[in-house]
Amino acid sequence: MAKMVLDMYLLSLVVIITYIIVKIDPIKLVKGFIPSYTFYYRASDLRITQNNPNGGENTTNVTHGEENFKKEIQDTKLYDSESFTNVSGFGFYNAFILKTENGTYDVENAQFFINDNDSFNFIISSFSKNKTPGLLNPGLYTYTITGGSGIFANKIGSVVFDVKQSGVRKVSVYI
C-alpha cells in the first residue's frame, strides 16, 4: 500500500513538472531576468545640441513665449563595460523639454544602434521638480521598446536605466 501511495505521489509530481515546463516555459522565464545587452555611458559623455522650435541652434525666442521650451539632440557612445574602453554602439536622443513653475517635463525619442543593421527605439517621458533638463535623476527607470530593426525587428522588450549619483548610466536591454 505504501509503494502505491509513493508511486501516485511521484506520478503527480511528474505531471506537475511537465505542466510547468509546457505552460510556463522556464527558459523564457529565466531569460527575462538576464539582459540581452548591457551598455554603459556617463552623463558627461552626452554631446548635446540645443535647438529652439524654429530650428535655430542655441537661441531663445522670448517674444513667442518659448523661453521655457527647448529641443535637444543628444548623442553618446555606448560602452560594453564600466571601464569605458570598448565602444559597442551609439545612442541618440531627440529631447523636447518644457520648464514650468511646477517642474520640468522631458519627452525623448531614443534610438540605440548596435551596428549598421541592428537598432531599437524607446520613449523616455519624465517629470521632476529637481531635474536637470534632458537628464535623468539618479534612480532606476524602465521603458518599453517601441520598435527596431535587424535582430530587434518585431521584438517585445524593455530598456532599464540604472542612473548612479556619479553620472554613470547602466542600460540593460531585455528582449
N, C-alpha and C positions, 0 to 999 in steps of 0.2 A: 504494500500500500504506500509506503514512504517513497519507493522508487517511482511509482506512478505520479505522486504529487511533485516530486523533483522534476520528472520529465515534463509535466504540464507547466511548471514554473519556467523551465528552460525554453520550452516552445513559446510561451508567452513573451519571454524576453527577446527571442529571435524575431517574433512578429513585430514587437515594438521597435527594435533597432532597424529592421527592414523598412518600417513605415517612416522612421526618421530619415533614413538615407534617401528614400524615394521622394518624400514630400518636402523636406526641409532643405535638402541639398547642402550638406555641411561644407563642401568645398566652396560654394558660393557664399555661405555664411562667414567662413573664416576669411575669405578674400576681402570681404567688406571691412575687415579690421586692419588689413595690411595695405598701405598706399601703393598704387601702381607706379607713381612717380613722386619724388620729393625734390623740391628746389629751395634754394636759399638766396636771399639778397638783402642788402641793407637799405634803410631809408635814404642814406647818403648816396647810394648808387643810382637813385632815380634821377633821370635827366628830365627836367620839366620845362615845357614851352607854354607860356600863357597867351591866350587869345581872348579878345573881347567878342561879344556876339556878332559884331560887324566884320570880323576877320582880321583886324589889326593886332599885331603882337604887342604885348606889354603896355597896353594903353587902358585908360579908364574913360567911360562915356558917362559923365555925371549928368549931363543935360537930359538924358533919356531914362534916368533912374536906374542905371545899370552898374552903379559903383559897387554894389554888393554881389554882383554876379561875375563869375569868370569861368572860362573854358580853358582846360589844360590838356595838353598832350604829354603823357609821361611814358618813358620807356626805360627799360633796365635789362641788364644781362642777368640770366638765371644761372646759378651755380649748383653743382651737384653735391657740395658739402659746405660746412661752415668754415672751411679753410679758404674759400673763395678763390680757388686757383683754376678749376676746370669749368669752363662755360658749357652748359648743357642745353641752353635755349635762350629765348628772348621774350620779355613781357611788354605789352603795350596797353596803355590805359587812355581812354578818351573820357576825361572827367568834366562834369558840369557841377559847379559849386555855387551855392547861394547862401550868403551870410545874412541872417536876420537878427533881430533883437533877442529871439528865443534860442538861437544856436546856429550851427552850420549844417546845411543839407548837402549831401555829396552823393551823386549818382555817377557811376563809372561803368563804361562798357570795356571789358578787359578781354584781351586775346593773348594767349601764350603759344609761342611757336617752339616746337621741339626740334624740328628740322625743316627742310624745304617742303615736305608733304604733310606733316602732322601738326595740327594746331587745335586748340579748343577755346571756346568763348564762355564767359560768365559775366554776371552783372553784380556790381557792388553797390549797395544802397545803404546809406547810414545817416544818422542824425546825432549830433552831440553838442552839448553846451561848451565843452572844453577841448574841442577837436582842432588840430591844425588842419586847415583846409586842404583836402586832397590826400591826406594821410590817415591811416587807421590808428586809433589809440592802442596802447598795449592791451592784449587780450586774445581771445580765441574766436574766430569768425568762420562760419560755414556758408558757402554759396553753391548754387546748383549749376552744373554745366548746361548751357543752353544750346550748344551746337559745336561742331567741329569738322575737321577734315582728316583724311588719311585714316589712321588707326582710331581716331576719335569720332569718325562719322557714325551717326545713329547710336552713339553710346549714351548711356544714362550714368550720371555720376555726380560727384561733388568735389569742391575745392575747399580745403581747410587752411586758413591762415592762423599761424601762431605768432603773434607780434610781441616781441620782447621789449622790455624797457630800454635796452641798448640800441634799439632800432633794427635789429636783425629780424627778418621775416622768414619763417619756415613755412613753405607752401606744400601741403600734401594733397595729391590728386588721387581720388578713388574712382575707378571705373569698373 
